[in-house]
Amino acid sequence: MEVGHIPVMAEEVMSMLAPAPGGLHIDATLGGGGHTERILEATHPDGRLLGLDADGAAIARVDRRLQPRYGDRLILRRANFRELATIAPAAGFGAVDGALFDLGLSSFQLADTDRGFGFRAGGPLDMRFDADRGVPAFELLATLDAAELTALFRRYGEEPRAGRIARAIVEARRIAPITTAEELAALVERVAPPDPRKPRRVHPATRTFQALRIAVNEELDALQEGLAGALDLLRPGGRLVVVSYHSLEDRIVKRFFAAERRGCVCPPEIPVCVCGRNPRLRLVTRPSMTPTAAEIEANPRARSARLRAAERLAA
Ligand SMILES: C[S@@+](CC[C@H](N)C(=O)[O-])C[C@H]1O[C@@H](n2cnc3c(N)ncnc32)[C@H](O)[C@@H]1O
């Protein structure tokens, strides 16, 4: 049976993006195409959407599922959203009404045992969204020293037991390299077991896996660049909507929105603005939106979602 990906906060995404017939939109994280499909329905009959995903399997799947229905209203590109500034104008999307980022990974990727995203994946611990670029996670585990691994787990996973986990990895690989997600999850569970007095909501290796995935895909740099690229493409009144799944991502979105809302970057001690930068965004969600309890109940993957939306000003 094929797994499906349920689009997270779909109602909220649509109300914040507010797509109208004839609109031009970018879905920077196509995944299973759930949000894309809704946007294309709302922009019927002639709205167009550019869908990006770094994962070729996502592009192929959405191409099969949606292209027959939407034809040339749906333009697909296998690309990293950090390249949005060049990809979008080249595809005829130089000025758009809205852009959506639904970050992280899809249920398809999580379920694919050859990609190494899920704790029980027996295949190679790869974790690259784009299998043709970058260094797979198993290679990082084999080559970084204990201090580097500790820093990585701390920085990208905010893992309090980073040092212990890093030392255990270095110890374990003296005997045999860690090559699968299953092996890594078991090792973390052994050296950093959950507190039996606390209710266990997530797997003890969650933060370790998050850290590796962020490092492998350079996710935080990509997000920063992707947001900047999208903002440059928005028409006045156009909406930028971002759904993030952990605090590191959300912090970047929040700071980006705040900086673009402020505009001026002059130090406070300067009496008049000399930088000349104007505010480019107006916040639409203040501070942010989270899924309803009913959605979390129906789709636990939505649990950590946080949505922020902003509107491009005329400046
Ligand atoms: C949560 S899923 C999106 C699900 C989608 N909104 C839906 O309704 O089906 C995130 C997708 O973004 C892709 N992705 C993550 N980072 C990316 C990046 N920097 N550039 C392009 N795609 C990226 C992943 O490959 C994954 O398919």
The ligand as an SDF file (V2000), in Angstrom:
LIG
                    3D

 27 29  0  0  0  0  0  0  0  0999 V2000
    6.7630   18.6140    4.3940 C   0  0  0  0  0  0  0  0  0  0  0  0
    7.1330   18.2000    2.7510 S   0  0  0  0  0  0  0  0  0  0  0  0
    5.9980   19.1720    1.8280 C   0  0  0  0  0  0  0  0  0  0  0  0
    4.6300   18.5740    1.7500 C   0  0  0  0  0  0  0  0  0  0  0  0
    3.6770   19.3080    0.8460 C   0  0  0  0  0  0  0  0  0  0  0  0
    3.3930   20.6390    1.3020 N   0  0  0  0  0  0  0  0  0  0  0  0
    2.3840   18.5280    0.6470 C   0  0  0  0  0  0  0  0  0  0  0  0
    1.2970   19.0620    0.9450 O   0  0  0  0  0  0  0  0  0  0  0  0
    2.4400   17.3930    0.1870 O   0  0  0  0  0  0  0  0  0  0  0  0
    8.6460   19.0330    2.4680 C   0  0  0  0  0  0  0  0  0  0  0  0
    9.2700   18.8070    1.0930 C   0  0  0  0  0  0  0  0  0  0  0  0
   10.2270   19.8360    0.8990 O   0  0  0  0  0  0  0  0  0  0  0  0
   11.3650   19.3040    0.2610 C   0  0  0  0  0  0  0  0  0  0  0  0
   12.4790   20.1620    0.6380 N   0  0  0  0  0  0  0  0  0  0  0  0
   13.0190   20.3320    1.8620 C   0  0  0  0  0  0  0  0  0  0  0  0
   14.0150   21.2400    1.7950 N   0  0  0  0  0  0  0  0  0  0  0  0
   14.0780   21.6540    0.5120 C   0  0  0  0  0  0  0  0  0  0  0  0
   14.8960   22.5970   -0.1760 C   0  0  0  0  0  0  0  0  0  0  0  0
   15.8560   23.2830    0.4350 N   0  0  0  0  0  0  0  0  0  0  0  0
   14.6650   22.7940   -1.4910 N   0  0  0  0  0  0  0  0  0  0  0  0
   13.6930   22.1130   -2.1410 C   0  0  0  0  0  0  0  0  0  0  0  0
   12.9020   21.2040   -1.5420 N   0  0  0  0  0  0  0  0  0  0  0  0
   13.0970   20.9770   -0.2320 C   0  0  0  0  0  0  0  0  0  0  0  0
   11.4660   17.8900    0.7610 C   0  0  0  0  0  0  0  0  0  0  0  0
   12.1550   17.1060   -0.1880 O   0  0  0  0  0  0  0  0  0  0  0  0
    9.9930   17.4880    0.9330 C   0  0  0  0  0  0  0  0  0  0  0  0
    9.5190   16.8200   -0.2100 O   0  0  0  0  0  0  0  0  0  0  0  0
  1  2  1  0
  2  3  1  0
  2 10  1  0
  3  4  1  0
  4  5  1  0
  5  6  1  0
  5  7  1  0
  7  8  2  0
  7  9  1  0
 10 11  1  0
 11 12  1  0
 11 26  1  0
 12 13  1  0
 13 14  1  0
 13 24  1  0
 14 15  1  0
 14 23  1  0
 15 16  2  0
 16 17  1  0
 17 18  1  0
 17 23  2  0
 18 19  1  0
 18 20  2  0
 20 21  1  0
 21 22  2  0
 22 23  1  0
 24 25  1  0
 24 26  1  0
 26 27  1  0
M  CHG  2   2   1   9  -1
M  END
$$$$
